[in-house]
Amino acid sequence: MWGEQTKAIHAGERPDALTGASAPNIVMSTTFVADAGTAFSVEGLDDGNGWIYTRWGNPTVHQLEEKLAAMEDAETGVAFASGMSAIVATLFHFLRAGDHAVISDVAYAALSEITNEGIPALGIEITKVDTSDLEALRAALQPNTKLVYIETPCNPLLRLTDIGAAAAAAHAGGAKLVVDSTFATPIATKPLLWGADVVIHSLTKYLGGHGDALGGVVLGRKADLAPLRKKTAIRFGGTLSPFNAWLILRGLATFPLRMRAHQENALKVAAWLERHPKVRRVVYPGLPSHPQYDLARKQMKNFSGILTFQVERGKETARTLAEKLQIIHYAVSLGHHRSLIFYLHSKDLLDTSFKFATQKQVDSWHTFAGEGIFRLSVGLEDAADLIADLEQALG
Ligand SMILES: *Cc1c(COP(=O)(O)O)cnc(C)c1O
């Protein structure tokens, strides 16, 4: 079996049979000349069909899917136009009216919002729990629970969930475990090896890594994903552009190297922030001060590059940082080579994205986020320059 860096470069790729080109081609064609026996409905689609129509499958996108499957130790993968289209396709594939799903009460904001509104309107019952609390997770399971959905580390708290324990709980209840592993990446954690059934990544973040292409992927077993591709992905149409697939393939070549550098920089910046007089609290899974540091060490081989920190007057400081930072961009998103920072005000988020049902959930939020957090995605610039930039801006 190849190592991570060899897989990142070679898995899924081979020299072009016609020209001998060593780098992947971008095949932008939406349609392919077919033989007269080709089925017109996707119902007739099987592995031996060759390329027919790019929404059904495309050679450049396929190379990316093979590489990502190799990197996650998954049987197969389906690529999407964005992380959210991967998430929505997964929910639509596994859930029907009358089913129930347990969803992490803190997760990517758009997922939190559709599971507060749009998905329940379809007759699918949703329970939100703090999935780091295994008793709460077990208690939320019902006879009709089909899916348990977790994010670890979760966006934006960096709170962790024990994947092995969550998988055991989900399976004991007859449900599948889906893990959004965007923050961890396959370098840190391979959720399938801990017992998860499906892994989702936003390729827009670390895997693409350069802030220039949206994308998403669902990875898992062929038995789950072949019907997901045919019945949901192809028909719902959140197809990844071959051009974006090519950009993400290009980004992936250096992905393991980048993750090492992200972690190295994040550890330096986190340690510096912890000593800064204006910083009240730093949360980073790689710091012994993280409330779940033992779980982080058990489950993560790399602590990734995202940290949060709290200061006295968050909103005011956000205005100062947006104005004064020279290198770090005040912007949403994460996982890029450029460092990005954004302020998340607790009250605003609790009113919009996260509507907690219990005081315990509210308390857990405040344990990690206080009144608000700066989410800092530490990029690949020189750590000394990032620290100097924060120092001049924080004062
Ligand atoms: C960004 C993100 C998503 C959504 O991905 P898009 O590519 O923006 O649609 C989903 N989950 C997590 C954890 C993310 O950070």
PDBQT file of the ligand as one rigid body, heavy atoms in Angstrom, charges set to zero:
ROOT
HETATM    1  C1  LIG A 401     -17.307  24.594   4.314  1.00  0.00    +0.000 C 
HETATM    2  C2  LIG A 401     -17.892  23.435   4.986  1.00  0.00    +0.000 A 
HETATM    3  C3  LIG A 401     -18.975  22.746   4.417  1.00  0.00    +0.000 A 
HETATM    4  C4  LIG A 401     -19.658  23.205   3.155  1.00  0.00    +0.000 C 
HETATM    5  O1  LIG A 401     -18.831  23.162   2.054  1.00  0.00    +0.000 OA
HETATM    6  P1  LIG A 401     -19.048  24.073   0.730  1.00  0.00    +0.000 P 
HETATM    7  O2  LIG A 401     -18.013  23.559  -0.182  1.00  0.00    +0.000 OA
HETATM    8  O3  LIG A 401     -18.863  25.503   1.165  1.00  0.00    +0.000 OA
HETATM    9  O4  LIG A 401     -20.443  23.825   0.273  1.00  0.00    +0.000 OA
HETATM   10  C5  LIG A 401     -19.443  21.630   5.076  1.00  0.00    +0.000 A 
HETATM   11  N1  LIG A 401     -18.910  21.213   6.234  1.00  0.00    +0.000 NA
HETATM   12  C6  LIG A 401     -17.879  21.865   6.813  1.00  0.00    +0.000 A 
HETATM   13  C7  LIG A 401     -17.342  21.353   8.097  1.00  0.00    +0.000 C 
HETATM   14  C8  LIG A 401     -17.341  22.997   6.214  1.00  0.00    +0.000 A 
HETATM   15  O5  LIG A 401     -16.338  23.654   6.819  1.00  0.00    +0.000 OA
ENDROOT
TORSDOF 0
